[in-house]
Amino acid sequence: MHNEKNNKENKKIGLIKGRHPLPVDEYILQGEVTDFSPEAVQAGVIEGISSLNLKIGQEIDLYITGLTIVSLFAVDHLRRMGITVNVYGYNPSTGEYYLQGVFPVEICQFCGKVRGDSWYCQNCGAS
């Protein structure tokens, strides 16, 4: 999928390396998840995302592989960072990945931070 704003191809990122073959070069988690406690998953996701060199306002294609708790923490953290996330999942009937959802963010034109989910910027108050 191409970002229509700048016509560049989005960075393709996989959720967990080694879980399934994915059409990506980078992963959030570099191996199998063994501790499924929310604290451990969140810490691993935050650490993995911080190593990806993403920038506020960027749009990525995230290929997920199941493991709902990991997917949810990843999408949530990416959006809080100001990253629009296009989520791709696998269709076993066709053998292809398809777009399952888009989770956009809105960046405030005045302060340059993520606006949040309200009609005004929760950082600077602009509307």
Secondary structure, DSSP 8 states (H G I E B T S, - for coil): -B-TTT--B-EEEEEETTTS--S-SEEEESS-----SHHHHHHHHHHHHHTT---TT-EEEEE--S-HHHHHHHHHHHHHTT-EEEEEEEETTTTEEEEEEEE---B-TTT-SB--SSSS-TTT---
